Structure formats: structure tokens, C-alpha cells
Amino acid sequence: MWVFGYQVVLDSFLNGLREFLLYYSYAALFYVVLVTLLYYFIFGFSIRHIFSIKRGIQYNRINKLSSSSQLPPVSLLVPAYNEELTIIENVRSLLALNYAEYEVIVVNDGSQDQTLKVMLEEFKLELIHPVLSSSIKTGKIRGVYHNPEYPNLFFIDKENGGKADSLNAGINLSHFALISTIDADSLLEKDALTRIARVYMENPEETIAVGGNVRIVNSCTVEDGIVKDVQFPRKLLPALQHVEYTKAFLGGRIGWGAVNGLIIISGAFGVFQKKMVIAVGGYRGGYPGEDMNIVIKLHRHCLDNKIPYRVAFCPDAVCWTQAPDSYRILSSQRKRWGRGNLKNMIEEGIYILLRPKYKIFGMLTIPYNIVFETLNPYFRLSGLLAILGYWMLNMTDWHTIVIFSLVNFLSCFALSLGALFIEETAFSRYPKLGDLNKMILFSILMFAGYRQIGVWWRLNGHVEFLRNNNSWGTMVRTNFNK
């Protein structure tokens, strides 16, 4: 009698599970189709605009524009924490830019290494006492340094307060109406600032921010802060990040910029109207995703106050950055990104979500980010468990699973190939046939564990957020030519 009752309960449970999995399969199919269509929708805008971008690259007179007095002056802000191995090359590259009028403001955020010492010795900087603006509250400034032999270079030494606090300190010292954020482990191409300023000058009244393109410098040859010989990364993890960045920046951000829906401008390289950044209170501390947070606040401020604006993207303004080449450092970076994304969506995105007054940003960008970025790990994990349930309950066979997986792979791989098409059509930074073959190969290898590990990193980032972990995480720098 007991066995019969147990069997009834078990059969009832299994029937309920089968019914749940059946409804889940419809929801999962809808999710996959919707995300794929949206990916291709944004990619279509990228393809549509790439030909006009290519014509602009071919026919604009960048060299002539670089020396033009019509270029708006820019303050370059470089937050630095424990950057003794890269900071000199970084500053050299910035001082060598082909640009009429600009200044470089390096902000030492209480580094524990020799960042302060190497900067003072390399550029013979001496303590000065400038009048600092109090537009944005920051941590204590220990000193400001300058050398008349380098008239456009300033160095701020301050107590540790995080990247956002460093950027705010740089804003308070800056002298120009445009500010640009540059990571200390990054190098700008000599005409990068001119190219990004050209996009700003197309509509200076409404353009409040312009993002630049970020490429991987690993395995490239660097001399005096300039990338001399471009090479495809030799190590596995930087190579995978290379194709990931190509897809994100060329296949995604061009399209999002075209519809004025960009949600992030990489902290590695972007230009902003200073008055607009000050109007939204500057960069917010305690945010590992401060680069996303500032863009969300700018969108919201302009839409709340009915200010005509655009947030643009300039794919030919190139910043070269070091990509993590070890599992430990890369996982720390991606967990931080996961924490930053979740925190921004909870504390900022929820007020914009599906509200018509926020137009494309509220009706498309934020819902897309929440459903297909923030919640993506949970859909993937539940999908894996559902497939396991289908197989155990004989609701499907391996042929169906293989076909579904193959279709999913091909649709995603096609987007990667599309990004490579944009790269080769408009930019061709890797002219060797071997490099193109490597990019195709690693676009395939992305699906053989790397994307799955990325889901795990993002989930761990969400756990760290729930534990109120706002630390920057592990990051180790190396010399650019290593």
C-alpha cells in the first residue's frame, strides 16, 4: 500500500515536471528567437553605418585637422593605481598625440607601488599650488605637480578613493570644456583624439559624449608609447578577448550609437562634455561599473530635462589596452563587470525601464540589458538544467539537442563573422591572412568553454554584489612589450 502511494506521488511529480518543462521550452524558444532578432537588428544598424564610416575614414583630412585651431581643447584624465610598469609609456603616448590643444592630468589614487616616484623622476615634476575647483567633492589631495618643460602635463597625488574619485579630482583641476577618460594601462593612437573630436564637432551642441574603440595590445610591439607593429595576441585568453572585443565594439556599439542607445562608453577611452558630467554629480563612487553609471545618468538627465542630445561612438578612434592573460585576473575583471552591471540595473535602470519618456534608452536599451545581459546567466543555467530534464524524462532525443545547439551556434558565429567583415572592410588592422584565419578560428573556439565560463564569472559577480563587495579586484600589470 505504501509503495503504491509512493508511485502515485512520483508519477504526479513527473507529470507536473514534464508539463513545466514543456511550457519552459516555449518560453526558452521565445527568448532565444527574441535575443537573436535583437542582436541582428542592432548588427544591421552597424552594417548600415559602416560604409559611411569607411568613406569618412578615407576622405577626411585627419592630418590637416590635427593642427587646426578649430579643434576643441580637451583635458585627458588618467586615473592610476599601482601603475608603475605602464604609466610612463601611457603618458608618453598621450604627450605625443597629434592634437592642437590639450592637457594630460594623471591622478595617482594612493598607489602602494612606485607610481608617484617614477612619474616625478621621469618628468622632473615639482609641487605647485593651483586653485582647484570644488565642483565635485573628492578625497584629500596630497599635492599637484607640474614641470614647465611639459606645459600640458599635470600630476595629482591623492589619498586612495577609487577610480571614480580620481576622475572627479581630475575634473576639478581640468581647464577645458571637454574631458576624456583614459585608463593608465592603455595607449592612444596619435590621431585618436582628433578622430573622436571630429565626431563631436559634427554636432557640438547635442553631442554630450563620444566613445572610442578599444583594441588588444597584447603581443604588439610598443616603442615610446606608440604601437609600432600590430600582432594578433599569441596567448589563448587575450586571443579570445580580441574576437570578443571586435564583436562588441564593431558589431554592437556602432549599431547602438546609431539609434542613440549606447549604455556604456568604455573607461579606457571616451570624451564627455564637462558641464554635463558636473550636472549629474560627476562619477559615483562605490560603483565597479562607473563607466556605465555615468552614461546612464547622462541619458536620464537629458531626457528628464528635455535636452536634445546624442551619445556617439567613433570606431576609428583607437585605444590599445592590455587584456588579462591569466584565468585569475580575467575572472576578477569579469566578476567586477557582473557586479557593476547588476548594481547599475538595480539602482539606475529600474527607474528608466519601459517608461516612454526615456524613448529608445528606456524602451529598448535598458530592457535589452536587463533581460539579455543581467539575467542572461540565469536563463543559460536554467536552459542547461532543462535540457538535462528533457533527456532524463525522454522528452527529446540527442538529434534534436544537437540540431538546436548547431542552429544556436551558427546564428552567433554569423554575428562574429559579420564583425570581422566590418573589421576587414573599414579598418583592416590585421592585413595578414594568417591573422584573419586566427580570428575565425578563435570565433569558433569562443563556444568551446569560454562563453560558458563567462556565465559562471557573471554569476559569481552577482553573489559578490549580494555580499556588498565593491572592491576593484585583482589586476596585475606588465610592461607593454612583454
C-alpha positions as CSV (number, residue, x, y, z in Angstrom):
1,M,0.0,0.0,0.0
2,W,2.9,2.4,0.9
3,V,4.7,1.5,-2.3
4,F,1.5,2.2,-4.4
5,G,1.1,5.6,-2.7
6,Y,4.8,6.5,-3.3
7,Q,4.4,5.6,-7.0
8,V,1.3,7.8,-7.3
9,V,3.2,10.7,-5.8
10,L,6.2,10.1,-8.0
11,D,4.0,9.8,-11.2
12,S,2.2,13.0,-10.3
13,F,5.5,14.8,-9.7
14,L,7.0,13.6,-13.0
15,N,3.9,14.6,-14.9
16,G,4.0,18.0,-13.4
17,L,7.7,18.3,-14.2
18,R,7.0,17.3,-17.8
19,E,4.3,19.9,-18.1
20,F,6.6,22.6,-16.6
21,L,9.4,21.7,-19.0
22,L,7.0,21.8,-21.9
23,Y,5.9,25.4,-21.0
24,Y,9.6,26.2,-20.3
25,S,10.5,25.1,-23.8
26,Y,8.1,27.6,-25.3
27,A,9.5,30.4,-23.1
28,A,13.1,29.4,-23.9
29,L,12.4,29.3,-27.7
30,F,10.8,32.7,-27.5
31,Y,13.8,34.1,-25.5
32,V,16.3,32.6,-28.0
33,V,14.4,33.9,-31.0
34,L,13.9,37.3,-29.5
35,V,17.5,37.8,-28.4
36,T,18.8,36.6,-31.8
37,L,16.5,39.0,-33.7
38,L,17.6,41.9,-31.4
39,Y,21.2,41.0,-32.0
40,Y,20.7,41.1,-35.7
41,F,18.6,44.3,-35.5
42,I,21.5,46.1,-33.8
43,F,24.0,44.5,-36.1
44,G,22.0,45.6,-39.1
45,F,22.5,49.2,-38.0
46,S,26.2,48.6,-37.6
47,I,26.4,47.3,-41.2
48,R,24.3,50.1,-42.4
49,H,26.5,52.8,-41.0
50,I,29.9,51.1,-41.6
51,F,30.0,52.2,-45.3
52,S,29.5,55.9,-44.4
53,I,32.2,55.4,-41.7
54,K,34.5,53.9,-44.2
55,R,34.0,56.9,-46.6
56,G,34.6,59.2,-43.7
57,I,37.9,57.5,-42.9
58,Q,39.0,57.5,-46.5
59,Y,38.2,61.1,-47.3
60,N,38.6,63.1,-44.1
61,R,41.8,65.1,-43.8
62,I,42.9,63.9,-40.3
63,N,46.4,65.3,-40.6
64,K,45.2,68.7,-41.6
65,L,42.5,68.7,-38.9
66,S,45.0,67.7,-36.2
67,S,46.8,71.1,-36.4
68,S,43.6,73.1,-36.8
69,S,42.7,75.7,-34.2
70,Q,39.1,74.8,-34.7
71,L,39.6,71.6,-32.7
72,P,38.0,71.9,-29.2
73,P,40.7,71.7,-26.4
74,V,40.4,68.6,-24.3
75,S,41.5,67.6,-20.8
76,L,42.7,64.0,-20.7
77,L,42.1,62.3,-17.3
78,V,44.3,59.3,-16.4
79,P,43.4,57.6,-13.1
80,A,46.3,55.5,-11.9
81,Y,46.6,53.0,-9.1
82,N,49.7,50.8,-8.9
83,E,50.6,51.5,-12.5
84,E,54.4,51.9,-12.2
85,L,55.0,49.4,-15.1
86,T,52.8,51.1,-17.6
87,I,52.3,54.7,-16.6
88,I,55.4,56.1,-18.3
89,E,54.6,54.6,-21.7
90,N,51.0,55.7,-21.3
91,V,51.9,59.3,-20.6
92,R,54.5,59.4,-23.4
93,S,51.8,58.2,-25.9
94,L,49.4,60.9,-24.6
95,L,52.1,63.7,-24.9
96,A,52.8,62.6,-28.5
97,L,49.2,63.0,-29.7
98,N,48.6,64.9,-33.0
99,Y,46.3,67.4,-31.5
100,A,46.3,71.2,-31.3
101,E,45.5,72.0,-27.7
102,Y,45.1,69.5,-24.8
103,E,46.3,68.7,-21.3
104,V,47.1,65.4,-19.6
105,I,46.1,65.1,-15.9
106,V,47.4,61.9,-14.2
107,V,45.7,61.2,-10.9
108,N,47.6,58.9,-8.6
109,D,45.0,57.3,-6.4
110,G,47.1,56.5,-3.3
111,S,49.2,53.8,-5.2
112,Q,51.2,51.4,-3.0
113,D,53.9,50.9,-5.6
114,Q,56.4,53.4,-7.2
115,T,53.9,55.2,-9.5
116,L,54.5,58.5,-7.8
117,K,58.2,58.1,-7.8
118,V,58.7,57.1,-11.4
119,M,56.4,59.9,-12.6
120,L,58.3,62.6,-10.6
121,E,61.7,61.3,-11.7
122,E,60.8,60.7,-15.4
123,F,59.2,64.1,-16.0
124,K,61.1,66.1,-13.3
125,L,57.8,67.2,-11.7
126,E,57.7,69.8,-8.9
127,L,55.0,70.6,-6.4
128,I,52.7,73.6,-7.3
129,H,49.7,75.2,-5.6
130,P,46.9,75.7,-8.2
131,V,43.4,76.8,-7.4
132,L,41.2,73.7,-7.6
133,S,37.5,73.8,-8.4
134,S,35.1,72.5,-5.8
135,S,32.5,71.4,-8.4
136,I,32.7,67.8,-7.2
137,K,33.6,66.6,-3.8
138,T,36.6,64.4,-3.7
139,G,39.0,62.7,-1.3
140,K,42.0,64.6,0.1
141,I,44.5,65.9,-2.4
142,R,48.1,65.5,-1.1
143,G,49.8,67.5,-3.9
144,V,49.7,68.7,-7.5
145,Y,52.9,68.5,-9.6
146,H,54.0,70.2,-12.8
147,N,57.1,70.9,-14.9
148,P,57.1,73.9,-17.3
149,E,59.1,71.8,-19.7
150,Y,55.9,69.7,-20.1
151,P,53.4,72.5,-20.1
152,N,50.4,70.3,-20.8
153,L,51.2,67.7,-18.1
154,F,49.8,67.8,-14.6
155,F,50.1,65.1,-11.8
156,I,47.7,64.9,-8.9
157,D,48.7,62.8,-5.8
158,K,45.7,62.0,-3.6
159,E,44.6,59.6,-1.0
160,N,43.0,56.3,-2.2
161,G,39.3,56.8,-3.0
162,G,38.7,54.6,-6.1
163,K,38.6,55.3,-9.8
164,A,35.5,57.5,-9.7
165,D,37.0,59.7,-7.0
166,S,40.2,60.0,-9.1
167,L,38.3,61.1,-12.2
168,N,36.4,63.7,-10.2
169,A,39.7,65.1,-8.8
170,G,40.9,65.4,-12.4
171,I,37.7,67.2,-13.4
172,N,38.2,69.7,-10.6
173,L,41.7,70.6,-11.9
174,S,40.8,70.4,-15.6
175,H,40.9,73.7,-17.6
176,F,38.9,72.7,-20.7
177,A,35.2,72.2,-21.6
178,L,35.8,68.6,-22.9
179,I,37.2,65.9,-20.7
180,S,38.5,62.5,-21.9
181,T,39.0,59.4,-19.6
182,I,42.0,57.2,-20.4
183,D,43.0,54.1,-18.5
184,A,46.6,54.0,-17.3
185,D,47.2,50.6,-18.9
186,S,46.1,51.9,-22.3
187,L,47.7,53.7,-25.3
188,L,46.1,56.1,-27.7
189,E,46.9,56.2,-31.4
190,K,48.4,59.6,-32.3
191,D,45.3,60.7,-34.2
192,A,42.7,59.0,-31.9
193,L,41.8,62.2,-30.2
194,T,41.4,64.1,-33.5
195,R,39.1,61.4,-34.9
196,I,36.9,61.4,-31.8
197,A,36.8,65.2,-31.8
198,R,35.7,65.1,-35.4
199,V,32.6,63.2,-34.4
200,Y,31.9,65.6,-31.6
201,M,32.3,68.6,-34.0
202,E,29.6,67.2,-36.3
203,N,27.1,68.4,-33.7
204,P,28.8,70.0,-30.7
205,E,25.6,71.4,-29.2
206,E,23.9,68.0,-28.9
207,T,26.9,65.6,-28.6
208,I,27.4,65.1,-24.9
209,A,29.7,62.0,-25.1
210,V,31.7,60.0,-27.7
211,G,33.2,56.6,-27.1
212,G,36.3,55.3,-28.7
213,N,37.2,51.8,-30.0
214,V,39.3,49.5,-27.7
215,R,41.7,47.0,-29.2
216,I,44.0,44.5,-27.5
217,V,47.7,45.5,-27.3
218,N,49.0,42.1,-26.1
219,S,51.8,40.8,-28.4
220,C,52.1,44.1,-30.2
221,T,55.4,46.0,-30.3
222,V,55.3,49.3,-28.4
223,E,58.0,52.0,-28.7
224,D,57.8,55.3,-26.8
225,G,54.2,54.8,-26.1
226,I,53.3,54.1,-29.8
227,V,52.1,50.8,-31.2
228,K,54.6,50.1,-34.0
229,D,53.8,46.6,-35.0
230,V,50.3,45.2,-34.7
231,Q,50.1,41.5,-34.0
232,F,47.3,39.1,-33.2
233,P,47.6,38.0,-29.5
234,R,49.7,34.9,-29.1
235,K,48.2,33.7,-25.8
236,L,44.8,31.9,-25.6
237,L,42.9,34.2,-23.3
238,P,43.9,37.6,-25.0
239,A,43.1,36.0,-28.4
240,L,39.6,35.1,-27.2
241,Q,39.1,38.5,-25.8
242,H,40.3,40.0,-29.1
243,V,37.4,38.5,-31.0
244,E,35.1,39.3,-28.1
245,Y,36.0,42.9,-28.2
246,T,35.7,43.0,-32.0
247,K,32.2,41.7,-31.9
248,A,31.2,44.0,-29.0
249,F,32.6,47.3,-30.4
250,L,32.2,46.8,-34.1
251,G,29.2,44.6,-34.3
252,G,27.3,46.2,-31.3
253,R,28.3,49.7,-30.3
254,I,28.2,51.1,-33.9
255,G,24.6,50.0,-34.1
256,W,23.7,51.2,-30.6
257,G,25.3,54.5,-31.3
258,A,23.3,54.9,-34.5
259,V,20.0,54.7,-32.5
260,N,21.3,56.8,-29.6
261,G,21.0,53.8,-27.3
262,L,24.6,53.4,-26.1
263,I,24.6,52.3,-22.4
264,I,28.3,52.3,-21.9
265,I,31.4,54.2,-23.0
266,S,34.5,52.2,-22.1
267,G,36.5,53.8,-19.3
268,A,39.6,53.1,-21.4
269,F,38.7,55.9,-23.8
270,G,35.8,58.3,-24.0
271,V,35.2,62.1,-24.4
272,F,32.5,64.0,-22.4
273,Q,31.1,67.5,-22.1
274,K,32.5,68.5,-18.7
275,K,29.5,70.7,-17.8
276,M,27.1,67.7,-18.3
277,V,29.2,65.4,-16.2
278,I,29.2,68.0,-13.4
279,A,25.5,68.5,-13.8
280,V,24.9,64.8,-13.0
281,G,27.2,65.0,-9.9
282,G,30.3,63.5,-11.5
283,Y,31.4,59.9,-11.3
284,R,29.7,58.0,-8.5
285,G,32.0,56.2,-6.1
286,G,31.3,52.6,-4.9
287,Y,30.5,51.6,-8.5
288,P,32.7,49.0,-10.1
289,G,30.9,49.9,-13.3
290,E,31.4,53.7,-13.1
291,D,31.7,53.9,-16.9
292,M,28.2,52.5,-17.4
293,N,26.8,54.5,-14.5
294,I,27.9,57.9,-15.9
295,V,26.4,57.2,-19.3
296,I,23.1,56.1,-17.8
297,K,23.0,59.3,-15.7
298,L,23.7,61.4,-18.7
299,H,20.8,59.8,-20.7
300,R,18.4,60.2,-17.8
301,H,19.4,63.9,-17.1
302,C,18.9,64.9,-20.7
303,L,15.6,63.1,-21.1
304,D,14.3,64.3,-17.8
305,N,15.1,67.9,-18.8
306,K,14.1,67.5,-22.4
307,I,17.6,68.4,-23.6
308,P,18.4,67.4,-27.2
309,Y,21.4,65.1,-27.1
310,R,23.3,62.2,-28.5
311,V,25.8,59.7,-27.2
312,A,28.0,58.7,-30.1
313,F,30.6,56.0,-31.0
314,C,33.7,56.5,-33.1
315,P,35.1,53.2,-34.2
316,D,38.2,54.6,-35.9
317,A,39.5,56.4,-32.7
318,V,41.6,53.6,-31.3
319,C,42.8,52.9,-27.8
320,W,45.1,49.9,-27.2
321,T,44.7,48.2,-23.8
322,Q,46.2,45.3,-22.0
323,A,43.9,42.3,-21.8
324,P,44.3,39.9,-18.8
325,D,46.3,36.9,-19.8
326,S,45.7,34.7,-16.8
327,Y,42.5,33.0,-15.6
328,R,42.7,34.6,-12.1
329,I,42.9,38.2,-13.4
330,L,40.4,37.7,-16.2
331,S,37.9,36.1,-13.8
332,S,38.3,39.0,-11.3
333,Q,37.7,41.5,-14.1
334,R,34.5,39.8,-15.3
335,K,33.2,39.3,-11.8
336,R,33.6,43.1,-11.4
337,W,31.8,43.7,-14.6
338,G,29.0,41.5,-13.5
339,R,28.7,43.3,-10.2
340,G,28.7,46.7,-11.9
341,N,26.0,45.7,-14.4
342,L,23.7,44.3,-11.7
343,K,24.2,47.3,-9.4
344,N,23.5,49.8,-12.2
345,M,20.4,48.0,-13.3
346,I,19.0,47.8,-9.8
347,E,19.9,51.3,-8.7
348,E,19.5,53.2,-12.0
349,G,17.9,51.1,-14.7
350,I,14.8,50.3,-12.8
351,Y,13.7,53.9,-12.9
352,I,14.0,54.1,-16.6
353,L,12.7,50.7,-17.6
354,L,9.8,50.7,-20.1
355,R,9.0,54.4,-19.5
356,P,8.1,56.1,-22.8
357,K,9.6,59.4,-21.7
358,Y,13.0,57.8,-21.9
359,K,12.5,56.8,-25.6
360,I,14.9,54.3,-27.1
361,F,17.0,54.2,-24.0
362,G,14.1,53.3,-21.7
363,M,12.1,51.2,-24.1
364,L,14.9,49.2,-25.8
365,T,18.4,49.6,-24.3
366,I,17.5,49.1,-20.6
367,P,15.1,46.1,-21.2
368,Y,17.7,44.6,-23.5
369,N,20.4,45.0,-20.9
370,I,18.3,43.6,-18.1
371,V,16.9,40.6,-19.9
372,F,19.9,39.6,-22.2
373,E,22.9,40.8,-20.1
374,T,22.0,40.9,-16.4
375,L,19.6,37.9,-16.4
376,N,21.4,36.0,-19.1
377,P,23.4,33.7,-16.8
378,Y,20.1,32.5,-15.1
379,F,18.5,31.8,-18.5
380,R,21.6,29.8,-19.6
381,L,21.8,27.9,-16.4
382,S,18.1,27.0,-16.3
383,G,18.3,26.1,-20.0
384,L,21.1,23.6,-19.3
385,L,19.1,22.1,-16.4
386,A,16.0,21.9,-18.7
387,I,18.0,20.0,-21.4
388,L,19.1,17.6,-18.8
389,G,15.5,17.2,-17.7
390,Y,14.3,16.6,-21.3
391,W,16.8,13.9,-21.7
392,M,16.1,12.1,-18.4
393,L,12.3,12.2,-19.0
394,N,12.6,11.0,-22.6
395,M,11.0,14.2,-23.8
396,T,13.6,14.6,-26.6
397,D,16.5,12.8,-28.3
398,W,20.1,13.7,-28.8
399,H,19.4,14.5,-32.5
400,T,17.1,17.4,-31.5
401,I,19.5,18.7,-28.9
402,V,22.4,18.7,-31.5
403,I,20.3,20.4,-34.2
404,F,19.2,23.1,-31.7
405,S,22.7,23.7,-30.5
406,L,24.1,23.8,-34.0
407,V,21.5,26.4,-35.1
408,N,22.3,28.5,-32.0
409,F,26.0,28.2,-32.7
410,L,25.6,29.2,-36.3
411,S,23.5,32.2,-35.6
412,C,26.0,33.5,-33.0
413,F,29.0,32.6,-35.2
414,A,27.4,34.6,-38.1
415,L,27.5,37.7,-35.9
416,S,31.2,37.1,-35.2
417,L,31.9,36.8,-38.9
418,G,29.9,40.0,-39.5
419,A,32.1,41.8,-37.0
420,L,35.2,40.5,-38.8
421,F,33.6,41.7,-42.1
422,I,33.3,45.2,-40.6
423,E,36.9,45.0,-39.4
424,E,38.3,44.0,-42.8
425,T,36.1,46.3,-44.8
426,A,36.6,49.5,-42.9
427,F,39.8,49.2,-40.8
428,S,41.9,46.2,-41.8
429,R,44.3,46.5,-38.9
430,Y,45.3,42.9,-39.3
431,P,46.2,42.6,-43.0
432,K,47.9,39.2,-42.8
433,L,45.9,36.3,-44.0
434,G,47.1,34.2,-41.0
435,D,45.7,36.7,-38.6
436,L,42.3,36.6,-40.3
437,N,42.3,32.8,-40.1
438,K,43.2,33.0,-36.4
439,M,40.3,35.4,-35.8
440,I,37.9,33.0,-37.5
441,L,39.3,30.1,-35.5
442,F,39.0,31.8,-32.2
443,S,35.5,33.0,-33.1
444,I,34.7,29.2,-33.1
445,L,36.7,28.4,-30.0
446,M,34.7,31.1,-28.1
447,F,31.9,28.5,-27.9
448,A,34.1,25.7,-26.6
449,G,34.1,26.7,-22.9
450,Y,34.9,30.4,-22.9
451,R,31.3,31.7,-23.1
452,Q,30.2,29.1,-20.6
453,I,32.9,30.1,-18.1
454,G,31.8,33.7,-18.7
455,V,28.4,32.8,-17.4
456,W,30.0,31.4,-14.2
457,W,32.0,34.5,-13.7
458,R,28.9,36.7,-14.0
459,L,27.0,34.6,-11.5
460,N,29.9,34.9,-9.1
461,G,29.8,38.7,-9.7
462,H,26.2,38.7,-8.7
463,V,27.0,36.7,-5.5
464,E,29.7,39.3,-4.7
465,F,27.2,42.1,-5.2
466,L,24.8,40.4,-2.7
467,R,27.7,40.3,-0.2
468,N,28.2,44.0,-0.8
469,N,31.6,43.6,-2.3
470,N,32.6,46.8,-4.1
471,S,36.3,46.1,-4.4
472,W,38.1,46.5,-7.7
473,G,39.5,43.0,-7.6
474,T,42.8,41.6,-8.8
475,M,44.7,43.3,-11.6
476,V,48.4,42.8,-12.4
477,R,50.2,45.0,-15.0
478,T,53.1,44.0,-17.2
479,N,55.4,46.1,-19.4
480,F,53.7,46.7,-22.8
481,N,56.3,44.7,-24.7
482,K,56.1,41.6,-22.5
